[in-house]
Amino acid sequence: MLLNINNNLSSIHFFQKKIRERFMETKKRTFTRFLIIQVLLIGVLWAADRIFFFFESEFFNTYLDHVLNLPNVDLYIAIMVTLSAIMGLIMNFVWGVFSDNTRSKWGRRRPYFLFGIIAGIGMILYGLSNNYIICIIIDVLIIGVTSNAVSVSQRAIIPDTVDLERRGRANGIIQAISYLGLIVALAFFLLGNELFGVPAPFPKTGTIITQEGHFILLTIGGLIYIVCCVIGFLLIREKSASELPPKRKFIKELKDLVDLKQLKEQKNFFEILLAATIFTAGIYSVLPFLFVYIFGLGFTTTELLISVAVGFVILIPAVIFLGRLADKFGRKRFLPILIVIISITYACMIFVTMGTEVNYILFVVLLPFILIGLLGLDTIINAWAQDTLPEDKRGKFYGIFNMVYTLSQMGGSLFAGIFSVTFGRPAIFIVGAILFLISIPFFLWVKETLTKK
């Protein structure tokens, strides 16, 4: 009798334990209302970031050509872009260290969102510049310093806010919202050309945007950035200072960079950094040349709008699905398969322009896969990289992770540029496919960070 009672109690305890485990597992999978709001707010920040840096890369460069009318303008653009990239490489790390060790009543990341006000004002002032030196000062020294404070903080706040089991879906939602920002930026780009474009003065040909047009567009971009950064500062919530690890001195953080013992402890981080750099080189072998390639196909404005609309209508739900996939099955399981599929579609792009004919239908079919390769797979890679960031040094290591974009941009664009000149512009997609495939064994080398039972 006593034995039966004990057995029954054991069974009850067993089932209670299983119920608790199931409840905790379900809780980890579920997004609370508070977390959804936080993720949406971070997504708004990312969307503003997309708009801001699209304007910076496109309209800052056209300003040098259309307004300042500089001779050999490509050289001046290259110098400014290079200096801006170097500043970003340095300041991402610096601001990352500062934000890791900030213990204010507003949090450790949120105060740095306010630097977006200075960056936004800098973008507006750029539209009033009357010489190249002022453009350099605004883009490199003002915007290059302040905008990177926002960028590294808004990226580091994701793993600060979202736990491991929900991080993939959170990144999917954030990326999807950010692509809405990219659509807005593209709309302004096309609209700006329609509203403010005038025939280029002789001996130039084509259309240029006036200084007034640039000023209006850059003011819009700057104001959007300022408003979104202020909203992020006011509404996003962080852990209290009492829950954070002790502060560390900046000099100590620098010394850790050359401490081999410390660096070996972050082996998984540096492995994902290497794999992501190779993959992102594939992205930058296509991205800088994509608009030139598309406009060179000779499609009408209506055809372009239809193809872009189809691409983004598929891209946005795709990134949300990829986030769910990463949370359900882990980061590593399906990524190699997805890269192979994307690489095949990239290679197929050469058939869009066979001979003198342009296959519009094939272009519309392939464009969503091109966009998923350029913008979508980042959802999984970002979540995986965030998993490897040390909790007390996420800003610092995100600053280091910024090397992925700087190094891959230089290597990928240069490699693809050589192939484009030698074999024709469609060859950029072959370069992208090759680099994507090369990245697969490096991703397989990285340890899975989300182990599923």
N, C-alpha and C positions, 0 to 999 in steps of 0.2 A: 504493500500500500504506500509506504513512505517512498519507495523507489519510484513508483509511478508518479507521485506528486513531484519528486525532484526532476523526473524526465519531462513532465509537463511544464514545470517552471523553466527548465533549460530551453525547451522549444519556444516558450513565450519570449524569453530573453533573446533567443536567436532571431525570431521574427521581428522583435522590436528593433534589434540592431540593423537588420536588413531594411526595415522601413525608414530608420534614421538615415542610413547610407543612401537609400533611393531619394529621400527628401533632399539631402544635401547635394546630391548629384543633379537633381532637377533644379534646385535653387541656383546652382552654378551655371546651368544652361540658360536660365531665364533672365531676361533683361528687365530690371525694375524700371518704373516710370522715371525715377531720378537719374538712373544711368542712361536711359534713352535720351533724356534732355541733354545730359552732359556730352554724349556722343554727337548729337545733332549740332550742339554749339561748337564743338571742335571741328565738325564738318564745315560749318559756316566759316570758321577761321581758315581752313584749308582752301575753301572756294575763293575767299578773298586773296589768299596767297597765289592761287592760280591766275586770277585776274591781274593782280599787281605785277607778277613777274612776266606774264605774257605781254603786258603793256611795256614793261621795262625792256624786254628783249626786242619787241617789234617796233614800237613807236620811238624809243630812244635812238634806235639805229636809223630809222627813216628821217628823224629830225636832223641828223648830221648831213644826210644827203639832200633832203627836200628843202630844208630851211637854211641851214648854214652853207649848203652848196659847196662842200669841201672837195678839193681835187683829190683823186686817188682815195675816195671815201672808204673803200674796203679796208685799207690799211688803218685808218683812224678808228673804224669800227672794231677791227681786230685788237688794237691796242686797248681800247676801253673795255671790251669784253674780257680780255685776259686779265687786266688789272682788277676788274670786278670779281672775277673767279678767284684770284689769289686772295683778295680781301675776304671773300666768303669762306675760303678754306681756313683762314686764320681766325676770323671772328666767330664762326660756328663753334670752334673748340673753346675759345675764350668765354663766350656767353654761356656755353654749356657748363663750364666749371663754375661760373658765377651763380647760375641758377641752381645748380646742385647744392650750393652752400648758402643760399639765401633763406633766411628764417623770418619772414615778415608776417604781419597779421593777415595779409592778403594771400599768403602762400609763397611758394618758391618759384613757380613759373609765371603766374599771372602778372606780377609787376612788369615783366619784360614785354608783355603785349602792348604796353603803353608806348614803347619805342616806335610802334607802328604809326603814331601821330606824327613823329618827326619824319619818318620815311615817306608818309603820305604827303606831307607838306613839301618835302624834297622833290617828289614827282611833279607836283603842281609848279614849283619854281623852275623845274627843268624846261617847261614850256615857254619860259620867258628868257632863257639863256641866249646870249648873243655871240658867244665864242666857245671854242672847243675846250679851253682850260676850265671854264665854268661848268661845262657839261661833265668833265672828268671829276671835278670836285664834288658835284652833286651826286653823280652815279656811284663813284668809288668811295669817297670819304663820308658822305652823309647817308645815302641809301645803303651802301655796302656795309656800313657799320651797324646801323639801326635795324634794318630789315632782317638781318641774320639773328638778332636777339629774339625777334618774334618767331622766326622759322624754327630754330632749334628748340625753343620753349614749347611751341605748339606740337612738336613731334614727341618730345620727351614726356609731355603730359598724358599721352595715350597710355603707355604702360603704367604710369603713376595712377591712372584713374580706372583702367579696365584690367581685370584679372586674366590669368593665362587662358582659362577655358572659354572666355568670351571675346578674346582679343582679335581673332580672325574675323568674326562677324562685325565687330566694332570697326575694324579697318575697312571692311567692305562698305559699310554705311558711309564712313567718312570719305572714302575715295569716291563713292557715287555722288555725294553732295559736291565734292570738289570738282567733278567733271561738269556739273551744272554751271559752276563758275567758269570753267573753260569754254563752255558753249556761249555764255554771256560775253566773254572776251572775244571769241570769234565773231559774234554778232556785231560787236562794236567795231571790230577790224573791218568787216565788210561794209557796215553802215558808214563808218568814217570815210572810207574810200568813195562811197556814193555821194555823201553830203558835202564833203570838204575837198574832194579831188578836183584838180584843175589841170589843163594840159601843161606838160612840162615845157619850160622855156628852151628855145634853141640853144645849143645843139642837142639837148636831151630829147628823148621821145617818151611816149607813154603819159602816165598821170602822176602828179605829186600831190601831197596834202599840205595845205598852207600852214603857216605858223599859228594862225587863229584856230584852225582845225586841230592841230596838235595840242594847243593849250586847252581847248575844251575837252578833248579826249583824255589827256593826262590829268586834268582836274577831276573828271569823273572817276578815273582809276584811283587817284589819290584819296578822294573822299570815301569811296567804297571801302578802301583798306582801313582808313581811320575809323569809320563807323563800326566795322566788323571787329577790329581790335579792341575798341572800347566796350562793345557788347561782350566780347570774350572775357575781358577783365572784370566786368560787373557781374556776370552771371555764372561763369564757370567756378566750380568749387574744388578745393584741394584739401589734402590732409592737414590737420593742425600741426604747428611746429613741434609740439610735444611728441608726435608720432614719428618724427623724422630722425634719422641718425645724426650724430654730432657733426658739426661743421668741420671742414678741413681747409687748411691754408692753401692759397693759390700755388705757392712755391712747392708745397708738398705734392700737389697734383701734377705739377710739371716733372718733378723727380720720379714720380711713379711711371711716367712715360718711358723712361730709360731703365726701369727696374725689371729685368728679365723674369724674375720670380713672380712679380705681380702680373706681368703680361701673360705668362704661361697659364695662370689661373683663368684667363679669359680666352682660352684656346677656341672654344666654340664661336665666340664673337668674331675672331679674326678669320675663321674658316668661312663663316657666312659673308663676311666683308669681301673676301677674295672671290667667292662664287658670285655674289651680287655685282661686283665690279665687272666681271667678264660678261654677265648677262646684260648689264646696263650699257656696256660698250656696244652690244648689239642694238640696243634701243637708240643710242646716239649715232649709230651708223646710218640710221634712217631718218630720225626726227628732224635734224637740221635741214634736210633736203626735201622733206615730205611736201611742204607747200609748193616749192618750186616744181617738184615732179608733178603734183596734181594740176597746178595751173598750166603746166606745159602740155597737158593732155588735150587741151582745147575744148573742154566741156563748157556748156552754157552755164550761166549763174543758177538757173533752175535745176539743171542736172547736178551741179555741185551741191546745192542745198539739199536735194533729195538724197544723194549718196551720204552726205554728212549726217543728215537726220536719221537715216537707216542705221548708220554706224553707231551713233550714240544711243539710239533706242535699244539696241542689242547690248552695247557696252555697259550701260548703267545697271540693268538687272544681272548681267554677267558677273560684275565685281561683287555684288551682294551675295550671289550664289557661291563664288570662289571663297568668300569669307566664311560662309557656312561650311563649305567643304573642308577648309583648314581647321575649323573647330571640331568637326565631327570625326575626321579621319587622321588628323595631325597635319603638320606643315609639309612633310616630306613625301607622303605616299603618292599623291597624284601630280605633283609638280613636274617631274620628268616627262610623264605622258603628255601633259598639257604643253610643255615646251616643244616636244616633237611635233604635235599637231600644228602649233603656231608656226614652227619652222617650215613645215611643208607648205602652208598657205603663203608664207613669205616668198618661198621659191616660185610659187605659181604666179606671182605678180609679174614675172617677166613675160607671161603670155598675154597680158593686157595690151601690150604694144608690139604685137608681132607684125613685122613689115610696116606698111603705111597705115594699117587699120588700127583703130583703138576700140577694144571690146568693153563697152560701157557696162553691160550686164555682169561680166566677170569682175569688173572693178567694184561694183556695188556689192557683189557676193563676198569678195575678199576683204573689203575695207573693214568690216567689223572685227575680223581676225587680226588685221594689222593694228587696229586700235587696242584690242585686248593684249596683244604683245607689247605695245608701247606703253599702255596705261593700266591694263587690268591685272596682270600677273604680279605686279607690285603689291597687291593686296596680301597675297600669301607671303611674299618675300619680306615685306615690312613687318608683318606679325611675327615671323620667324626671327628677324633681327631684333625686334623689341623683346622677345623672350630671352635673348642672350645678354641684354644690358644689365650690368650690376645695379641693384636697386638704389644704392646710395650714390651712383655715378652715372645715371642715365643721360644727363645733359652732356657731360664730358664725352662719353662714348658715342653719343649721337653726333657730337662735333667731329669725332674721329671718323664716324661712319659717313660723314659728308664727303670724305675722300672718294667714295664710290662714284659720286656724280661728277666730281672734278676730273679725276683720272680717266674715267670711262668716256667723258665728253671729249677730252683731248685725243685719246687713242682711237675711239670709235669713229669720230668724224673725220680724222685724218686718214685712217685706213680706207673708209668708204669713199672719201673724196678722190683718192688715188684710183680706186676701182672705177668710179664714175667717169673720170676723165679718160681712162684707158678703154673701158668696155661699154660705156654708155650709162646714163643715169639709172635704168632699171637694175643695174648690178648692185646697187646699194642694198636691195632686198636679199640678194644672195649672201652678201657680207653679214647682214643681220642674222640670217638663218644659221650661218656657220658659227657665229659667235654664240648664239643661243644654244646650239648643240654642244659646243665646247664646254659651256657652263654646267651641263648635266652631271658629269662625274664629280665636279667640285661640290655641287649641291648634295650628291649622294654621300660625299665624304663628311658632310656636316651632321652632327648628332641631332636626332629628333628631340624637340623640346616639349612637345605635348604628347605624352604617352597615353594611349587609350586602352582601357581594360577590355 
